[in-house]
Amino acid sequence: MPADVDHTAALAREQEAFASLASDAPGDLPVPACGTWTAEVLVRHLATVHRWAALAVGTDDTEALPDVRPVFRSTSAADYGAAAAELRAALADPARPCVTLTGPGTAAWWTRRQVHETLIHRLDLTAALGREATADPAVAADCVAEVVDVLQPRQVALGRMAPLDRGVRLTAPSGSWVLGPDPVAEITGSEPALALLVWRRMRVDDERLTVTGDRAAAAAVLAQPLVP
């Protein structure tokens, strides 16, 4: 994890910003980045994920992940503020051993994961409201790194996608990452733009990105289910 990202502070900021947007969004507002979801569905989803992550932090690292279904049934969009606070309380001890999406880990793993979950959905809701999106470049860079190092390999391990047979280099002002083997193209953009790209919220041909090399191959790589 990058030393320049305080995930605890970043999570609080992202949750506060998301809650503010949610209070402005009509429940039936379409959120195009999330398919057929409305703002109400998106807010309920994030509240559910926060509560489920809090349960995972309280689950021994030798046990299975908790079942999300009861959490979803008992959570509504109106619960977002409470769910956000419950998550932050559960994450108070970063060194606490617990189960994670990739096996045994600590609460710090979930803090990082929830920062990025909240960031992406905040950007989804921002776009749905027609507002200009901003993001901390360091947090967005860490979001890209998480997809490359954690989420995309997990998608392969779970059989949700085949291993990539070609790769793409992703380059931002603060650093560079290689998604897959043997890069056949390089995509350059800001850290937030690359985060949206790997989370399939932006296309390779977006004007905020510059592509060199095999554009078609790069588009094929980025079209894969890299994230859950």
DAUR-V702071 format. One record per residue. SS is DSSP state (~ for helix, > for strand, _ for the rest). PHI is phi in whole degrees, -180 to 180 (999 if undefined). OMEGA is omega in whole degrees, 0 to 359 (999 if undefined). Layout:
ss,phi,omega
SS,PHI,OMEGA
SS,PHI,OMEGA
This chain:
ss,phi,omega
_,999,181
_,-59,182
_,-69,185
_,-90,178
_,-113,172
_,-91,186
~,-64,179
~,-63,179
~,-67,181
~,-64,179
~,-63,179
~,-60,180
~,-65,181
~,-66,179
~,-64,180
~,-63,180
~,-66,179
~,-64,180
~,-61,179
~,-64,177
~,-64,181
~,-61,180
~,-70,179
~,-93,188
_,-95,172
_,-59,183
_,-59,183
_,-93,179
_,-64,177
>,-65,176
_,-118,187
~,-55,181
~,-65,182
~,-113,176
_,69,183
_,-91,183
_,-69,169
>,-102,178
~,-60,180
~,-62,179
~,-65,180
~,-64,181
~,-65,177
~,-63,179
~,-58,183
~,-68,176
~,-61,178
~,-64,181
~,-63,177
~,-60,182
~,-67,178
~,-67,177
~,-63,177
~,-62,176
~,-65,180
~,-63,179
~,-62,178
_,-89,181
_,-102,181
_,-55,184
_,-71,176
_,-98,183
_,-100,179
_,-80,175
_,-61,179
_,-67,179
_,-76,182
_,-80,188
~,-62,177
~,-63,179
~,-66,180
~,-63,182
~,-65,185
_,-98,185
_,-119,176
_,-123,178
~,-61,181
~,-66,182
~,-87,189
~,-57,182
~,-58,180
~,-66,181
~,-64,178
~,-62,179
~,-67,179
~,-61,180
~,-65,181
~,-61,178
~,-66,181
~,-65,184
_,-92,186
_,-60,179
_,-107,184
_,-59,184
_,-87,183
_,-63,178
>,-68,179
>,-165,175
>,-80,176
>,-132,178
_,-66,183
_,-117,179
>,111,181
>,-60,179
>,-164,180
>,-133,180
~,-59,180
~,-59,178
~,-59,182
~,-72,177
~,-60,178
~,-60,181
~,-60,182
~,-76,172
~,-58,184
~,-73,176
~,-59,181
~,-71,178
~,-57,184
~,-63,181
~,-73,173
~,-65,178
~,-66,175
~,-60,183
~,-71,177
~,-59,180
~,-64,180
~,-62,179
_,-83,179
_,74,182
_,-105,179
_,-77,183
_,-93,172
_,-131,179
_,-155,176
_,-64,182
~,-57,181
~,-67,178
~,-68,179
~,-64,177
~,-63,178
~,-66,176
~,-64,176
~,-62,181
~,-60,180
~,-65,177
~,-63,183
~,-66,188
~,-92,188
~,-122,191
~,-73,179
~,-65,175
~,-60,178
~,-66,177
~,-60,177
~,-67,182
~,-61,180
_,-86,180
_,77,181
_,-84,175
_,-156,176
_,-80,175
_,-57,179
_,-68,179
_,-101,175
_,-151,186
>,-127,178
>,-135,174
>,-91,180
>,-110,187
>,-125,177
>,-125,179
_,-56,185
_,-93,182
>,170,184
>,-143,180
>,-136,177
>,-112,177
>,-97,183
_,86,181
_,-91,168
_,44,182
>,-55,177
>,-106,179
>,-158,174
>,-124,177
>,-116,183
>,-115,178
_,-174,176
_,-70,179
~,-59,178
~,-62,179
~,-64,179
~,-68,176
~,-63,178
~,-64,180
~,-64,184
~,-71,175
_,-92,173
_,61,173
_,-102,182
_,-144,179
_,-93,180
_,-60,183
_,-86,178
_,-63,184
_,-67,178
_,-81,181
_,-117,173
>,-120,182
>,-116,172
>,-123,182
>,98,186
_,-82,183
~,-63,182
~,-63,179
~,-66,178
~,-63,179
~,-63,179
~,-66,178
~,-63,184
~,-73,178
_,-82,180
_,-72,177
_,-74,184
_,-70,184
_,-129,180
_,-60,999
